[in-house]
Amino acid sequence: MKTISFTLNNQSVSIQTNLQKRLVDVLREDFALTGVKEGCGEGECGACAVLANHKLINSCITPIGSVEQLDIMSIEGFKDTERYHILAAAFAEAGAVQCGFCTPGMLLAAEALLHVNASPNETEIRQALSGNLCRCTGYSMIVAAVKIAAKNGDGLW
């Protein structure tokens, strides 16, 4: 057991835990952040995605010991930003949400992309979303939503 300190959704936090405990488990069990989902448990589906220093990571394969001093943002923290509201509105406009299981990870993948590329083309969007699986939409509506958000959020990213 060791104490790990990091920033979680813009707040400094510390937790005493096993360094090998998965970040997804710490977020869900210790911080009650249930927007972080476990899908595959192998880093393949993106349901557990969070941002670490603005980069998308899969929390199901990330040991808590590796996030010491990082800035972690879950969907719960991201939802309080203007960029989230632009993305959420774009997802609604494009019909990019159906069952919703993949949506938090998709939104965070879109945020990670737009953070480094405010005007991505379709190929760049598809590549950025490639680590997130969706069984409902076929991805075209999600790609369209990211394009809409990039246009509507011009200047925010």
C-alpha positions as CSV (number, residue, x, y, z in Angstrom):
1,M,0.0,0.0,0.0
2,K,1.2,3.4,-0.9
3,T,-0.3,6.9,-1.1
4,I,-0.7,8.1,-4.7
5,S,-1.4,11.8,-5.4
6,F,-2.8,13.2,-8.6
7,T,-5.3,15.7,-9.9
8,L,-8.7,14.3,-10.6
9,N,-11.3,16.4,-12.4
10,N,-9.4,19.6,-11.5
11,Q,-9.1,18.7,-7.8
12,S,-6.0,17.4,-6.0
13,V,-6.6,13.9,-4.5
14,S,-4.6,11.3,-2.7
15,I,-5.4,7.7,-2.1
16,Q,-3.7,4.9,-0.2
17,T,-3.9,1.8,-2.3
18,N,-2.0,-1.0,-4.0
19,L,0.1,0.5,-6.8
20,Q,-1.1,-2.3,-9.2
21,K,-4.8,-1.6,-8.7
22,R,-6.4,-0.6,-12.0
23,L,-7.3,3.1,-12.5
24,V,-10.8,2.1,-13.6
25,D,-11.4,0.4,-10.3
26,V,-10.0,3.3,-8.3
27,L,-12.2,5.7,-10.2
28,R,-15.4,3.7,-9.9
29,E,-15.0,2.2,-6.4
30,D,-13.0,4.8,-4.5
31,F,-14.2,8.0,-6.2
32,A,-17.7,6.8,-7.4
33,L,-17.1,8.0,-11.0
34,T,-19.3,5.6,-12.8
35,G,-19.1,7.3,-16.2
36,V,-15.9,5.3,-16.6
37,K,-17.1,1.9,-17.8
38,E,-15.4,-1.4,-18.0
39,G,-16.1,-3.1,-21.3
40,C,-13.4,-5.5,-22.4
41,G,-10.9,-5.1,-19.5
42,E,-8.1,-5.4,-22.1
43,G,-7.7,-1.8,-23.4
44,E,-9.5,-2.6,-26.7
45,C,-12.9,-1.0,-26.5
46,G,-12.4,2.5,-25.0
47,A,-15.4,2.3,-22.6
48,C,-12.9,3.0,-19.7
49,A,-11.2,6.0,-21.4
50,V,-10.1,9.0,-19.4
51,L,-7.7,11.9,-20.2
52,A,-4.3,11.9,-18.6
53,N,-2.6,15.3,-19.2
54,H,-5.1,15.7,-22.2
55,K,-4.1,12.4,-23.8
56,L,-6.6,9.5,-24.0
57,I,-5.7,6.4,-22.0
58,N,-7.6,3.2,-21.2
59,S,-8.0,3.1,-17.4
60,C,-8.6,-0.7,-17.4
61,I,-5.0,-1.4,-18.3
62,T,-3.5,1.6,-16.4
63,P,-2.2,0.8,-12.9
64,I,-2.9,3.6,-10.4
65,G,0.8,3.8,-9.6
66,S,1.4,5.2,-13.0
67,V,-0.8,8.3,-12.6
68,E,1.2,9.8,-9.8
69,Q,1.2,13.6,-10.3
70,L,-0.8,13.4,-13.5
71,D,-4.0,15.4,-14.4
72,I,-6.8,12.8,-14.8
73,M,-10.1,13.9,-16.3
74,S,-13.1,11.6,-16.4
75,I,-16.3,12.3,-18.2
76,E,-17.7,13.7,-14.9
77,G,-15.1,16.4,-14.9
78,F,-15.2,17.1,-18.6
79,K,-19.0,17.6,-18.5
80,D,-18.5,20.9,-16.7
81,T,-16.6,22.4,-19.6
82,E,-17.8,24.5,-22.5
83,R,-16.1,22.1,-24.9
84,Y,-18.2,19.2,-23.5
85,H,-21.4,21.1,-24.2
86,I,-20.3,21.8,-27.8
87,L,-19.5,18.1,-28.3
88,A,-22.6,16.9,-26.6
89,A,-24.8,19.2,-28.7
90,A,-23.0,18.0,-31.8
91,F,-23.5,14.3,-30.9
92,A,-27.2,15.0,-30.4
93,E,-27.5,16.9,-33.7
94,A,-25.8,14.1,-35.6
95,G,-27.7,11.3,-33.9
96,A,-24.4,9.9,-32.7
97,V,-25.8,8.5,-29.4
98,Q,-27.9,5.4,-29.2
99,C,-27.3,3.0,-26.3
100,G,-24.8,5.4,-24.7
101,F,-22.3,2.9,-23.4
102,C,-19.5,4.1,-25.6
103,T,-20.4,7.8,-25.5
104,P,-18.2,8.9,-22.6
105,G,-15.1,7.4,-24.2
106,M,-16.1,8.7,-27.6
107,L,-16.5,12.2,-26.2
108,L,-13.1,12.1,-24.5
109,A,-11.5,10.7,-27.6
110,A,-13.0,13.6,-29.6
111,E,-11.7,16.1,-26.9
112,A,-8.2,14.6,-27.0
113,L,-8.2,15.0,-30.8
114,L,-9.6,18.5,-30.9
115,H,-7.2,19.5,-28.2
116,V,-4.3,18.9,-30.6
117,N,-6.1,19.4,-33.9
118,A,-9.0,21.9,-34.0
119,S,-9.9,21.2,-37.6
120,P,-9.4,17.4,-38.2
121,N,-10.3,15.8,-41.5
122,E,-12.4,12.6,-41.6
123,T,-9.3,10.3,-41.7
124,E,-7.9,12.0,-38.6
125,I,-11.2,11.7,-36.8
126,R,-11.6,8.0,-37.7
127,Q,-8.0,7.4,-36.5
128,A,-8.6,9.2,-33.2
129,L,-11.8,7.3,-32.6
130,S,-10.3,3.9,-33.6
131,G,-9.7,2.8,-30.0
132,N,-13.3,3.2,-29.1
133,L,-15.9,0.5,-30.1
134,C,-19.5,1.3,-30.8
135,R,-22.0,-1.4,-31.6
136,C,-24.9,0.9,-32.4
137,T,-24.1,3.8,-34.7
138,G,-21.7,2.4,-37.4
139,Y,-19.4,5.4,-36.6
140,S,-20.5,7.7,-39.4
141,M,-22.8,9.7,-37.1
142,I,-20.0,9.9,-34.5
143,V,-17.5,11.2,-37.2
144,A,-20.1,13.7,-38.3
145,A,-20.6,14.9,-34.7
146,V,-16.9,15.5,-34.3
147,K,-16.9,17.5,-37.5
148,I,-19.9,19.6,-36.3
149,A,-18.2,20.2,-32.9
150,A,-14.9,21.3,-34.6
151,K,-16.9,23.8,-36.6
152,N,-19.2,25.0,-33.8
153,G,-16.3,25.1,-31.3
154,D,-14.0,27.1,-33.5
155,G,-11.6,28.9,-31.3
156,L,-12.2,26.7,-28.2
157,W,-9.6,24.1,-28.9
